């Protein structure tokens, strides 16, 4: 029999107040914090082109051999295998801290290559033993060493073990600090918060299961347990990185768990009402069974590249029917019982019904919708669990106490994550400082220290001729300048080191009566070297010019940087015995070998040429993009 509403009792007023409170907390607190609209991102490089190719393996060699073709961002039917998407963008200058990359494509796993260099390779890309790291959206850090001024190419090799339409969307690329700061909270809500939600829902399922095993009226706690268990099982599809099923079996698991969650909500609504509606649950089970049968048939009997698309359609229609059944069942209950006294549970179920209506309208109208329903189900399950246990067990009477305990756990986890992040940043900073101190000490010992010690030993032996001492002191000054420059701009790039040396060599050569010229060709193809390698190149050029000033019979010195080759040439008439032997040439060869290069001295076109070939691997790494 329907209840007669009594305004004097205040039950309807309390119910309306509870509904208003839950709605306000959801729309003005939960949504802005955990489901905010897309924020305005900092300025970032424009995507100039996207190209696609299917490759045999997720390795750089396969990318070099791939035949890329232009593509339009959006869904693309992707059979199982490896799909390479190359994104092209340009940088006016390389950010010192590198760039951040946030992948937006929904494949199973991914490898990222920046200008041919691997920069991100989580988990396994083995089609027979895959992992599913693409479902965890990380902020990928690409160091400055992998970038270059001008055009850069970011290639993602996406693995799919289940043929389906994959939305290939250009990744977000921008200066690391600004992009990471802008999307850090968003990344937390996608990964860590979702994991925390899964743990909380699993706890709700456990307690509801215990209650169902002990209660006389088992229907409501049983379906609360099954709804929470179903959502946890469905969430494992996305959260379990090494999910044991793949291919058709994994696709069927997705369909079965997604449909079961919708069916569990529909039956939970009937159980919560307290009165079973005739034939209602039978209809729910029929819809569930049909969706599972269609999914199983397509996945195991008619498996093809388009089979999972049919499964997704079946799951979507089943979800639509079951969500509509949930909304109608709750609506019928509130029509029959307008003075419902389970205020918190009623308010939460009204929110669930409202979100289902939004979800249904988006499906029917084929419009864009935000993931309110999917993201809010853990919160709804938690609140329903609190309401149920608060009504039935004195152990769970204090909702405030339970909320405080959960908040403390969340705060503790957040504090631990923040502390770990700060500790990692401190360790990286201390390591960088230690490395720089070690480099400076080595340079002082090998450069200035060695030169001054040689002068001291010569002075003790009485060898104090003015030319000898001038040359030694000049060498010490040059070493000191080189060490200072390595801490400033010279260590940034080969181009900076070359330009600085050319500027100083010009004054020295012209002072000795030599004409001097220098030039850089193919500046975009210069190799990327580290600070110590740039210092060794600087010293080789220094030794070669000093050798030319000392031994050349000519009057002109030329310095050229072309790609990965540096030449120091003079117009002297021959190599000469002093030019071929001695410690100077030996030192230059040792320095060249220490950075993986080669050094040659030759006669060419009436010139004596010292040719330094820099490491080809470094040059090709930059130029291959």
C-alpha positions in Angstrom: 0.0 0.0 0.0 1.3 3.5 -0.9 2.3 5.7 2.0 0.3 8.9 2.6 2.7 11.8 2.7 2.5 14.0 5.8 4.0 17.4 5.5 3.8 17.7 9.3 6.2 14.8 9.8 8.8 16.6 7.9 10.0 13.5 6.1 9.6 14.9 2.6 11.3 18.1 3.6 14.2 16.1 5.0 14.4 14.0 1.8 14.4 17.2 -0.4 17.1 18.7 1.8 19.3 15.5 1.6 18.9 15.4 -2.2 19.8 19.1 -2.5 22.9 18.6 -0.2 24.1 15.6 -2.3 23.5 17.5 -5.6 25.3 20.6 -4.3 28.3 18.6 -3.0 28.5 16.7 -6.3 28.2 19.6 -8.7 30.1 22.2 -6.7 32.8 20.1 -5.0 33.3 16.7 -6.6 33.0 17.8 -10.2 35.3 20.8 -10.0 38.0 18.9 -8.1 37.9 15.5 -9.8 36.1 16.1 -13.1 37.0 19.7 -14.1 36.5 20.8 -17.7 39.5 20.9 -19.9 41.8 23.6 -18.7 43.6 26.2 -20.8 47.1 24.7 -21.4 50.2 26.8 -21.7 51.5 27.7 -25.2 52.9 24.6 -26.9 54.3 23.8 -30.3 51.7 23.3 -33.1 51.4 19.9 -34.6 52.5 20.2 -38.2 51.7 16.7 -39.5 50.6 13.2 -38.5 51.7 10.2 -40.4 50.7 6.5 -40.0 52.4 3.2 -40.8 51.9 -0.4 -39.6 55.3 -1.9 -38.6 56.6 -5.4 -37.8 58.2 -4.6 -34.5 58.3 -1.7 -31.9 62.0 -0.9 -32.7 63.8 2.0 -34.4 65.0 -0.2 -37.3 61.4 -1.1 -38.2 60.5 2.6 -38.1 63.3 3.5 -40.5 62.0 0.9 -42.9 58.3 1.9 -42.6 56.4 3.6 -45.4 54.5 6.4 -43.6 51.4 8.0 -45.1 49.6 11.2 -44.0 46.7 10.6 -41.6 43.8 12.6 -40.1 43.5 12.4 -36.3 40.6 10.3 -35.2 39.3 6.7 -34.9 41.0 4.1 -37.2 40.3 0.4 -37.4 43.4 -1.2 -36.1 44.1 -5.0 -36.4 46.3 -6.7 -33.8 49.9 -5.6 -34.2 52.0 -2.5 -34.1 50.8 0.9 -35.4 53.3 3.7 -35.7 52.0 7.3 -35.6 54.6 10.0 -36.3 53.8 13.5 -35.0 55.9 16.4 -36.4 56.4 19.7 -34.5 59.0 22.5 -34.4 60.9 24.2 -31.6 62.3 27.7 -31.8 64.7 26.7 -29.0 65.3 23.5 -27.1 63.9 23.9 -23.5 66.7 23.2 -21.0 64.5 21.0 -18.9 63.2 19.1 -22.0 59.5 18.6 -23.0 56.5 16.8 -21.5 54.5 14.4 -23.6 51.0 13.3 -22.6 49.6 10.5 -24.8 45.9 10.7 -25.7 45.6 7.5 -27.8 43.8 4.5 -26.4 45.8 1.5 -27.5 47.1 -1.3 -25.2 50.7 -0.3 -24.9 53.1 2.1 -26.5 56.8 2.9 -27.2 57.8 6.5 -27.9 60.8 7.6 -30.0 61.9 11.2 -30.2 64.0 11.9 -33.3 64.8 8.2 -33.5 65.8 7.8 -29.9 63.7 5.7 -27.5 62.4 7.9 -24.7 59.5 5.8 -23.2 59.2 2.0 -23.1 57.0 0.7 -20.3 56.1 -3.0 -19.8 55.9 -5.6 -22.6 55.2 -5.1 -26.3 55.2 -8.8 -26.9 51.9 -9.7 -28.7 52.0 -13.1 -27.0 52.7 -11.7 -23.5 51.6 -8.1 -23.5 51.1 -5.5 -20.8 48.5 -2.7 -20.8 50.4 0.4 -19.8 48.6 2.7 -22.2 45.6 2.8 -19.8 47.8 4.5 -17.3 48.4 8.1 -18.5 51.8 9.3 -17.4 53.6 12.6 -18.0 56.5 11.5 -20.2 59.7 13.5 -19.8 61.7 13.9 -23.0 65.2 15.2 -22.1 66.7 18.2 -24.0 69.4 15.9 -25.4 66.8 14.1 -27.5 65.5 17.4 -29.0 66.8 19.9 -31.4 66.0 23.4 -32.7 63.7 23.3 -35.6 61.7 20.3 -36.7 61.3 17.3 -34.3 59.5 14.0 -34.8 57.7 12.1 -32.0 56.9 8.6 -33.1 54.5 6.4 -31.0 54.4 2.7 -31.8 51.0 1.5 -30.4 50.3 -2.1 -29.8 46.8 -3.6 -30.1 46.1 -7.2 -29.1 42.3 -6.8 -29.7 41.3 -5.5 -33.1 39.1 -2.4 -32.8 38.7 1.2 -33.7 41.5 3.2 -31.9 41.2 7.0 -31.6 44.6 8.3 -32.7 44.8 11.8 -31.2 47.9 14.0 -31.3 49.8 13.9 -28.0 50.1 17.0 -25.9 53.7 18.3 -26.3 55.2 21.3 -24.5 57.8 22.7 -22.2 58.1 20.1 -19.3 57.7 22.4 -16.3 54.6 24.2 -17.7 52.8 21.2 -19.1 53.6 19.0 -16.1 52.3 21.6 -13.8 49.1 22.1 -15.8 48.1 18.4 -16.1 49.7 16.9 -12.9 46.4 16.9 -11.0 44.5 15.6 -14.0 47.0 12.7 -14.3 46.5 12.0 -10.6 42.7 11.7 -11.0 43.2 9.4 -14.0 45.7 7.0 -12.3 46.3 7.2 -8.6 42.8 8.4 -7.7 41.2 5.6 -9.8 43.4 3.1 -8.0 42.4 4.5 -4.6 38.7 4.3 -5.7 39.1 0.7 -6.7 40.5 -0.2 -3.3 37.6 1.6 -1.6 35.0 -0.2 -3.7 36.6 -3.5 -3.0 36.4 -2.9 0.7 32.7 -2.0 0.3 32.1 -5.3 -1.6 33.9 -7.2 1.2 31.8 -5.7 4.0 28.6 -6.0 2.0 29.3 -9.7 1.3 29.9 -10.3 5.0 26.6 -8.6 5.8 24.8 -10.6 3.1 26.1 -13.9 4.6 24.8 -12.9 8.1 21.7 -10.9 7.5 18.1 -12.3 7.5 17.2 -10.0 4.6 20.0 -10.7 2.2 18.7 -9.2 -1.0 19.9 -5.6 -0.5 23.4 -6.3 0.9 23.9 -9.1 -1.7 23.2 -6.8 -4.6 25.3 -4.0 -3.1 28.1 -6.6 -2.9 27.5 -7.8 -6.5 27.4 -4.2 -7.8 30.7 -3.3 -6.1 32.3 -6.6 -7.1 31.2 -6.1 -10.7 32.6 -2.6 -10.8 35.9 -3.8 -9.3 36.1 -6.6 -11.9 35.3 -4.1 -14.7 37.9 -1.7 -13.4 40.6 -4.5 -13.5 40.3 -4.3 -17.3 41.9 -0.9 -17.2 44.0 -1.0 -13.9 45.7 -4.4 -14.1 48.8 -3.7 -16.2 49.6 -7.4 -16.7 46.0 -8.6 -17.2 46.2 -12.4 -17.9 43.7 -12.4 -20.8 44.3 -11.0 -24.2 42.7 -10.9 -27.6 39.2 -12.4 -27.9 39.1 -13.5 -24.2 39.9 -10.1 -23.0 37.2 -8.5 -25.3 34.7 -11.0 -23.9 35.7 -10.2 -20.3 35.1 -6.5 -21.0 31.7 -7.1 -22.4 30.6 -9.4 -19.6 31.8 -7.2 -16.8 30.5 -3.9 -18.3 27.0 -5.5 -18.9 27.0 -7.1 -15.4 27.6 -3.7 -13.7 24.6 -2.2 -15.5 22.4 -5.3 -14.7 23.6 -5.1 -11.0 22.5 -1.5 -10.7 19.1 -2.3 -12.2 18.5 -5.2 -9.7 19.9 -3.2 -6.8 17.3 -0.5 -7.4 14.6 -3.2 -7.2 16.1 -4.7 -4.0 16.4 -1.2 -2.4 12.8 -0.5 -3.0 11.9 -3.3 -0.7 9.2 -4.8 -3.0 10.1 -6.9 -6.0 8.4 -5.7 -9.2 6.9 -8.7 -11.1 8.9 -9.8 -14.1 11.3 -6.9 -13.6 14.4 -9.0 -12.7 13.6 -11.6 -15.4 13.7 -8.8 -18.0 17.0 -7.6 -16.6 18.5 -11.1 -16.8 17.2 -11.6 -20.4 18.9 -8.4 -21.5 22.1 -9.3 -19.8 22.1 -12.9 -21.2 21.5 -11.6 -24.8 24.4 -9.2 -24.6 26.7 -11.8 -23.2 25.7 -14.4 -25.8 26.2 -11.9 -28.7 29.6 -10.9 -27.3 30.7 -14.6 -26.9 29.5 -15.4 -30.4 31.4 -12.5 -32.0 34.5 -13.0 -29.9 34.9 -16.8 -30.2 32.8 -18.0 -33.2 33.0 -15.0 -35.6 36.2 -13.3 -34.5 37.5 -10.7 -37.0 38.9 -7.2 -37.1 35.4 -5.8 -36.8 34.0 -8.3 -34.2 34.8 -6.1 -31.2 32.9 -3.2 -32.8 29.8 -5.3 -32.8 30.4 -6.3 -29.2 30.8 -2.7 -28.2 27.4 -1.9 -29.9 25.7 -4.8 -28.1 27.2 -3.7 -24.7 26.1 -0.1 -25.4 22.5 -1.1 -26.2 22.3 -3.4 -23.2 23.6 -0.6 -21.0 21.1 1.8 -22.4 18.2 -0.6 -21.7 19.4 -1.5 -18.2 20.1 2.1 -17.3 16.6 3.1 -18.4 15.2 0.2 -16.3 17.2 1.5 -13.3 15.9 5.1 -13.7 12.3 3.9 -14.2 12.4 1.6 -11.2 13.7 4.3 -8.9 11.2 6.8 -10.3 8.3 4.4 -9.6 9.6 3.8 -6.0 9.6 7.6 -5.2 6.2 8.0 -6.8 4.9 5.3 -4.5 6.9 6.4 -1.4 7.4 10.2 -1.5 8.2 10.3 2.2 11.2 7.9 1.9 13.1 8.0 5.2 16.5 6.6 4.0 17.6 10.1 3.3 21.3 9.6 2.3 20.7 6.5 0.2 17.7 8.1 -1.5 19.7 11.2 -2.3 22.5 9.2 -3.7 20.2 7.1 -5.8 18.5 10.2 -7.2 22.0 11.4 -8.2 22.6 8.0 -9.9 19.3 8.2 -11.8 20.1 11.8 -12.9 23.6 10.8 -14.2 22.0 7.8 -16.0 19.5 10.1 -17.7 22.4 12.3 -18.9 24.3 9.3 -20.1 21.2 8.0 -22.0 20.5 11.3 -23.6 24.1 11.5 -24.8 23.9 8.0 -26.4 20.4 8.6 -28.0 21.4 12.0 -29.3 24.9 10.8 -30.3 26.3 13.8 -28.5 29.5 14.4 -26.6 29.3 13.6 -22.9 31.6 13.9 -19.9 32.3 10.7 -17.9 30.1 11.6 -14.9 28.5 8.2 -14.6 31.7 6.1 -15.0 33.7 8.3 -12.7 31.1 8.7 -10.0 30.1 5.0 -9.5 32.8 4.4 -6.9 31.6 7.4 -4.9 27.9 6.2 -5.2 28.9 2.7 -4.1 30.8 4.1 -1.1 27.9 6.3 0.0 25.4 3.5 -0.4 27.6 1.3 1.7 27.8 4.0 4.4 24.1 4.5 4.4 23.3 0.8 4.6 25.7 0.0 7.4 24.8 3.2 9.3 21.1 2.0 9.3 21.8 -1.6 10.2 24.8 -2.0 12.4 25.9 -0.1 15.5 29.5 -0.7 14.5 28.9 1.6 11.5 26.7 4.2 13.2 29.0 7.2 12.8 29.2 8.2 9.2 31.3 11.1 10.3 33.9 8.8 11.8 34.0 6.6 8.7 34.4 9.6 6.4 37.1 11.0 8.7 39.0 7.7 8.6 38.8 7.5 4.9 39.9 11.1 4.5 42.9 10.4 6.9 43.9 7.5 4.7 43.6 9.6 1.6 45.6 12.5 3.2 48.3 10.0 4.3 48.6 8.5 0.9 48.7 12.0 -0.7 51.4 13.1 1.8 53.4 9.9 1.1 53.2 10.6 -2.7 54.3 14.2 -2.2 57.2 13.2 0.1 58.4 10.6 -2.4 58.2 13.2 -5.2 60.2 15.8 -3.2 62.7 13.2 -2.2 63.3 12.1 -5.8 63.7 15.7 -6.9 66.2 16.3 -4.2 68.2 13.2 -5.1 68.3 14.1 -8.7 69.4 17.7 -7.9 72.2 16.4 -5.5 73.4 13.9 -8.1 73.6 16.6 -10.8 75.6 18.9 -8.4 77.9 16.0 -7.5 78.5 15.2 -11.1 79.3 18.8 -11.9 81.7 19.1 -9.0 83.5 15.9 -10.1 83.8 17.2 -13.6 85.2 20.6 -12.5 87.8 18.8 -10.2 88.9 16.5 -13.0 89.3 19.5 -15.4 91.3 21.4 -12.8 93.6 18.5 -12.2 94.0 17.5 -15.8 94.2 21.0 -17.3 95.3 23.9 -15.1 96.9 21.7 -12.4 98.9 19.7 -15.0 100.1 22.8 -16.7 101.1 24.6 -13.5 102.9 21.5 -12.2 104.9 21.3 -15.5 106.0 24.9 -15.1 106.9 24.3 -11.4 109.1 21.3 -12.3 110.7 23.3 -15.1 111.5 26.2 -12.8 113.0 23.8 -10.3 115.3 22.4 -13.0 116.3 26.0 -14.0 114.4 26.0 -17.3 112.9 29.5 -17.1 113.4 30.9 -20.6 110.9 33.6 -21.4 109.2 32.0 -24.4 108.8 28.7 -22.5 107.3 30.4 -19.5 105.0 32.6 -21.7 103.8 29.5 -23.6 103.1 27.6 -20.3 101.3 30.5 -18.7 99.2 31.1 -21.8 98.3 27.4 -21.8 97.2 27.7 -18.1 95.1 30.8 -18.9 93.5 29.0 -21.8 92.7 26.0 -19.6 91.2 28.3 -17.0 89.0 30.0 -19.6 88.0 26.7 -21.0 86.9 25.5 -17.5 84.9 28.7 -16.9 83.3 28.5 -20.4 82.2 24.9 -19.7 80.2 26.1 -16.8 78.6 28.8 -18.9 77.3 28.6 -22.5 80.0 26.6 -24.2 78.9 23.3 -22.8 75.4 23.7 -24.2 76.1 22.7 -27.8 78.9 22.0 -30.3 77.9 25.2 -32.2 78.4 27.3 -29.1 81.8 25.7 -28.4 82.9 26.2 -32.0 81.8 29.8 -32.2 83.5 30.7 -28.9 86.8 29.1 -30.0 86.7 30.8 -33.4 86.3 34.2 -31.7 89.3 33.6 -29.6 91.4 32.0 -32.3 90.8 34.9 -34.6 92.6 37.3 -32.3 95.4 35.0 -31.6 96.0 34.2 -35.3 95.8 37.7 -36.5 98.2 38.7 -33.7 100.7 36.2 -35.1 100.3 37.5 -38.6 97.9 34.9 -40.0 94.7 35.6 -41.8 91.8 33.7 -40.1 88.4 32.6 -41.3 85.7 30.3 -39.8 82.3 29.1 -40.9 79.6 26.6 -40.0 77.8 24.7 -42.7 74.6 22.5 -42.3 74.0 23.9 -38.8 70.8 21.8 -38.5 72.7 18.5 -38.8 75.2 19.1 -36.0 75.6 16.2 -33.5 74.4 16.6 -29.9 77.4 16.1 -27.6 77.7 16.3 -23.8 79.6 19.0 -21.9 82.8 16.9 -21.6 82.8 15.9 -25.3 82.5 19.6 -26.3 85.4 20.4 -24.0 87.5 17.7 -25.7 86.6 19.2 -29.2 87.6 22.6 -27.9 91.0 21.3 -26.8 91.6 19.5 -30.1 90.9 22.7 -32.1 93.1 24.6 -29.6 96.0 22.2 -30.1 95.6 22.1 -33.9 95.7 25.9 -34.2 98.6 26.2 -31.9 100.4 23.6 -34.0 99.7 25.6 -37.2 100.9 28.8 -35.6 104.1 27.1 -34.5 105.0 25.0 -37.6 103.2 26.4 -40.7 105.1 28.1 -43.4 101.8 29.7 -44.7 99.9 32.9 -43.7 96.3 31.7 -43.5 94.3 29.5 -41.2 90.8 28.2 -42.0 88.4 26.7 -39.4 85.3 24.8 -40.7 82.4 22.9 -39.1 80.3 20.8 -41.5 77.8 18.3 -40.0 79.9 15.9 -37.9 83.3 17.0 -39.3 85.7 19.8 -38.1 88.6 20.9 -40.3 91.6 23.1 -39.2 93.6 24.0 -42.4 96.5 26.2 -43.2 98.2 27.0 -46.5 101.7 25.8 -45.4 103.7 24.1 -48.1 104.1 20.6 -46.5 103.3 18.5 -43.4 106.8 18.7 -42.0 108.4 16.3 -39.6 107.2 18.3 -36.6 103.6 18.3 -37.8 103.4 14.5 -38.1 104.9 13.4 -34.8 105.3 14.7 -31.3 103.0 14.9 -28.3 100.6 17.4 -29.8 99.2 15.1 -32.5 99.2 12.2 -30.1 97.2 14.2 -27.6 94.7 15.2 -30.2 94.2 11.6 -31.3 93.7 10.4 -27.7 91.1 13.2 -27.2 89.3 12.3 -30.4 89.2 8.6 -29.5 87.9 9.4 -26.0 84.7 10.8 -27.5 84.4 8.1 -30.2 85.8 10.2 -33.0 88.7 10.0 -35.5 91.5 12.4 -36.3 93.5 12.6 -39.5 96.3 14.9 -40.7 96.7 15.2 -44.5 97.7 17.4 -47.5 94.8 18.5 -49.7 94.7 21.2 -52.4 97.9 22.9 -51.2 96.7 22.9 -47.6 97.7 21.0 -44.5 94.4 19.8 -43.0 93.7 18.4 -39.5 90.3 16.7 -39.9 88.2 15.7 -36.8 85.3 13.3 -37.5 82.8 13.4 -34.6 80.8 10.4 -33.5 78.5 9.4 -36.3 75.9 7.9 -34.0 75.3 11.2 -32.4 75.0 13.0 -35.7 72.6 10.4 -37.2 70.5 10.5 -34.0 69.7 14.1 -34.5 69.5 14.1 -38.3 67.3 11.1 -38.7 64.2 12.9 -37.6 
